Amino acid sequence: MLPDFPKARRHMNDLWNRCMFAGLNGTDPVLNDMQVRVQKEGHAASYGGGEMEYKTCKVEFKFDARNAQGMTREEFLGIPFKMGAQMAEQQIRHVFVEVAKEPTPHSTSMSWPTGHFTPDVFLKAWESMEINFDDQGIPKWPTAVLSPEAMVEVEAKMPEWLADPECQQRWAELVERKRKEFHEREARRRLVE
């Protein structure tokens, strides 16, 4: 029987776990921005004024045993990183499916015919959502996730909208309405606490 090295095994397990969580927490920017809360009971998480049922995510890996050979450092650290990235992909896919089901004050979906993207698309989507503000009064806009084709369209049209005085005025009005809503929510929250 081969000797056991508990300190080395503990160190290897720690490295493995750190690589897996690096893959889980660092590969998807949307998932990375989401707040993580520990939940110790129940079968659903509160999300956007409703509940989201937990879904099991599962990743597996296989490697060939090689006689009298170990893994290279790249193999040993790469496997858990890939597993973490696969887990993140499953989690964010589930979140997108849930978000697309029904709009909430915290999430909504946007769509438009190709080539017909207007400022109204963003304004309408963000009008229906809760927008928070930082201590300096600057809005914390929601994250927009777009397909590569939609991103090209947005990047092409955004500069002209930002230069248009009418768009600037509509945008400023939206910000003021959302700031007022935010202050009212905060006042109610403080009264309850």
C-alpha positions as CSV (number, residue, x, y, z in Angstrom):
1,M,0.0,0.0,0.0
2,L,1.3,3.5,-0.9
3,P,1.9,5.9,2.0
4,D,-0.7,8.6,2.8
5,F,0.4,12.2,3.1
6,P,-2.5,14.1,4.8
7,K,-0.9,17.6,4.7
8,A,-0.2,17.2,0.9
9,R,-3.7,15.8,0.3
10,R,-5.3,18.8,2.2
11,H,-3.2,21.2,0.2
12,M,-4.2,19.5,-3.1
13,N,-7.9,19.6,-2.1
14,D,-7.6,23.3,-1.2
15,L,-6.0,24.0,-4.6
16,W,-8.6,22.0,-6.4
17,N,-11.5,23.8,-4.6
18,R,-10.0,27.3,-5.2
19,C,-9.6,26.5,-8.9
20,M,-13.1,25.3,-9.2
21,F,-14.5,28.4,-7.5
22,A,-12.3,30.6,-9.6
23,G,-14.0,29.0,-12.7
24,L,-17.4,29.3,-11.1
25,N,-17.1,32.9,-10.0
26,G,-14.9,34.4,-12.7
27,T,-16.1,33.1,-16.0
28,D,-19.5,34.7,-16.4
29,P,-19.8,38.4,-15.9
30,V,-23.5,38.4,-15.2
31,L,-23.3,35.7,-12.6
32,N,-20.3,37.4,-11.1
33,D,-22.3,40.6,-10.5
34,M,-25.1,38.8,-8.7
35,Q,-25.3,39.0,-5.0
36,V,-24.8,35.6,-3.2
37,R,-26.9,34.8,-0.2
38,V,-26.6,31.7,1.9
39,Q,-30.0,30.0,2.3
40,K,-30.2,27.1,4.8
41,E,-33.8,26.0,4.4
42,G,-36.5,25.8,1.8
43,H,-36.6,24.8,-1.9
44,A,-36.8,28.2,-3.6
45,A,-35.0,31.5,-3.5
46,S,-36.7,34.9,-3.4
47,Y,-36.0,36.7,-6.7
48,G,-37.6,39.8,-8.2
49,G,-40.7,39.8,-5.9
50,G,-41.3,36.0,-6.5
51,E,-39.7,32.7,-6.0
52,M,-37.3,30.8,-8.2
53,E,-37.2,27.0,-7.6
54,Y,-33.8,25.5,-7.1
55,K,-32.5,23.4,-10.0
56,T,-29.7,20.9,-9.5
57,C,-26.6,21.6,-11.6
58,K,-24.2,18.8,-12.2
59,V,-20.7,18.6,-13.7
60,E,-18.5,15.6,-14.1
61,F,-15.0,14.9,-15.3
62,K,-13.0,11.9,-16.3
63,F,-9.3,11.3,-16.7
64,D,-7.4,8.3,-17.7
65,A,-5.3,6.6,-15.1
66,R,-1.7,6.3,-16.3
67,N,0.6,3.7,-14.9
68,A,3.2,5.3,-12.6
69,Q,2.4,8.8,-13.8
70,G,0.6,11.7,-12.2
71,M,-1.0,14.7,-13.7
72,T,0.7,17.8,-14.9
73,R,0.1,21.0,-13.0
74,E,-1.9,22.3,-16.0
75,E,-4.1,19.2,-16.0
76,F,-4.6,19.2,-12.2
77,L,-5.6,22.9,-12.0
78,G,-7.4,23.0,-15.4
79,I,-9.9,20.3,-14.7
80,P,-11.6,22.0,-11.7
81,F,-11.5,25.4,-13.4
82,K,-13.3,23.9,-16.4
83,M,-15.8,22.2,-14.1
84,G,-16.5,25.6,-12.3
85,A,-17.0,27.3,-15.7
86,Q,-19.4,24.5,-16.7
87,M,-21.3,25.0,-13.5
88,A,-21.5,28.7,-14.0
89,E,-22.9,28.2,-17.5
90,Q,-25.6,25.9,-16.2
91,Q,-26.5,28.4,-13.4
92,I,-26.7,31.4,-15.7
93,R,-28.8,29.5,-18.2
94,H,-31.3,28.7,-15.5
95,V,-31.4,32.3,-14.4
96,F,-32.1,33.5,-18.0
97,V,-34.9,30.9,-18.4
98,E,-36.5,32.2,-15.2
99,V,-36.0,35.9,-16.1
100,A,-37.6,35.3,-19.5
101,K,-40.7,33.7,-18.0
102,E,-42.1,36.8,-16.4
103,P,-40.9,40.4,-16.0
104,T,-40.2,41.6,-12.5
105,P,-39.1,44.9,-10.9
106,H,-35.5,43.5,-11.1
107,S,-35.4,41.9,-14.5
108,T,-37.1,42.0,-17.9
109,S,-36.4,40.9,-21.4
110,M,-36.1,43.2,-24.4
111,S,-36.6,42.4,-28.0
112,W,-36.9,44.3,-31.3
113,P,-36.8,43.5,-35.0
114,T,-33.3,43.4,-36.4
115,G,-32.3,46.9,-37.6
116,H,-35.1,48.6,-35.7
117,F,-33.4,49.3,-32.4
118,T,-34.6,52.6,-30.9
119,P,-34.0,54.4,-27.6
120,D,-37.6,53.5,-26.7
121,V,-36.5,49.8,-26.3
122,F,-34.2,50.7,-23.4
123,L,-36.4,53.4,-21.9
124,K,-39.5,51.1,-21.9
125,A,-37.5,48.2,-20.3
126,W,-35.9,50.4,-17.6
127,E,-39.2,52.3,-16.9
128,S,-40.7,49.0,-15.7
129,M,-37.7,48.2,-13.4
130,E,-36.5,49.4,-10.0
131,I,-33.4,51.4,-10.3
132,N,-31.1,52.0,-7.3
133,F,-28.8,55.0,-6.8
134,D,-25.4,55.2,-5.1
135,D,-24.5,57.8,-2.3
136,Q,-23.7,60.4,-5.0
137,G,-27.1,60.0,-6.6
138,I,-25.7,58.2,-9.7
139,P,-28.1,55.5,-11.0
140,K,-27.0,51.8,-10.8
141,W,-28.3,50.7,-14.1
142,P,-29.3,47.0,-14.6
143,T,-26.9,44.8,-16.6
144,A,-28.1,44.4,-20.2
145,V,-27.2,41.0,-21.8
146,L,-27.3,41.2,-25.6
147,S,-26.5,38.9,-28.4
148,P,-23.4,39.7,-30.5
149,E,-25.7,41.0,-33.3
150,A,-27.7,43.2,-31.0
151,M,-24.5,44.5,-29.4
152,V,-23.3,45.6,-32.8
153,E,-26.6,47.4,-33.4
154,V,-26.5,49.1,-30.0
155,E,-22.9,50.2,-30.3
156,A,-23.6,51.7,-33.8
157,K,-26.7,53.7,-32.7
158,M,-25.8,54.7,-29.1
159,P,-23.4,57.6,-30.0
160,E,-26.1,59.4,-32.1
161,W,-28.7,59.0,-29.3
162,L,-26.3,60.4,-26.7
163,A,-25.8,63.4,-28.9
164,D,-29.6,63.9,-29.6
165,P,-31.1,66.6,-27.2
166,E,-34.5,65.0,-27.3
167,C,-33.0,61.6,-26.1
168,Q,-31.0,63.4,-23.5
169,Q,-34.2,65.0,-22.2
170,R,-36.2,61.8,-22.1
171,W,-33.2,60.0,-20.4
172,A,-33.0,62.8,-17.7
173,E,-36.7,62.6,-17.1
174,L,-36.4,58.8,-16.6
175,V,-33.6,59.3,-14.2
176,E,-35.6,61.8,-12.1
177,R,-38.6,59.5,-11.9
178,K,-36.5,56.6,-10.9
179,R,-34.6,58.7,-8.3
180,K,-38.0,59.8,-6.8
181,E,-39.2,56.1,-6.7
182,F,-35.9,55.1,-5.1
183,H,-36.1,57.7,-2.3
184,E,-39.7,56.7,-1.6
185,R,-38.7,53.0,-1.4
186,E,-35.8,53.9,0.9
187,A,-38.1,56.0,3.1
188,R,-40.6,53.1,3.4
189,R,-37.8,50.7,4.2
190,R,-36.5,52.9,7.0
191,L,-40.0,53.3,8.5
192,V,-40.4,49.5,8.6
193,E,-37.0,48.9,10.2
